[in-house]
Amino acid sequence: MSNKIEEEYHHSKFAFRIISLMHDNPLLPYFRNPQRLLKAAGLKPGQKVLEVGCGPGFFTIPAAKMVGNEGFIYAVDMHPLAIERVKEKIEREKIKNIKPILTNASNIGLPDQSIDLAFIFGLLHVAGGLDEVISEIHRILKQDGVLSFEKTRGSKKKLIEDVERGGFIYSGRQARIFLFTKK
């Protein structure tokens, strides 16, 4: 049994390394501009923001700079190497308004109604199940809080239905970013 666990960890570690190679590529921002996508998601100075599935921090550092010193970013991922990489970037950039959290996004542990905006970008699969993650985000978003979801594949209609079933109202779209407001 332990060989199977070690094999899964090895594959998980390998997958993270591949994602890091892509996200840490200095050319990627020319093709996938993080500031433009975060602006479309609704990030503004002073907000408390939740990033679901932060990975190696491609959006985390730009998001922290956008919300400024009065704002704060909670960067959540369930992979220890992701959190480790984000911590390295925070230290290197000397940024004080980010808290990396190693957890499954279906049970983040933040207080009720403590977040202004949550975003989910680039996730093909949501660990913990989309319904559970949407429920947790609904719990921690303030009244009229925003959930921004980058559609990566699948039906636009199904995405909207799934998120609305979790207590949100579809409020429009900016390019690939679907915006939902908490009911």
KAGIQUI-V273052 format. One line per field, one symbol per residue. ss: DSSP state (A for helix, B for strand, O for the rest). A space follows every 50 residues. Layout:
ss=???
//
This chain:
ss=OAAAAAAAAAAAAAAAAAAAAAAOOOOAAAAOOAAAAAAAAOOOOOOBBB BBOOOOOOOAAAAAAAAOOOOBBBBBBOOAAAAAAAAAAAAAAOOOOBBB BBOOOOOOOOOOOOBBBBBBOOOOOOOOOAAAAAAAAAAABBBBBBBBBB OOOOOAAAAAAAAAAOOBBBBBBBOOBBBBBBO
//
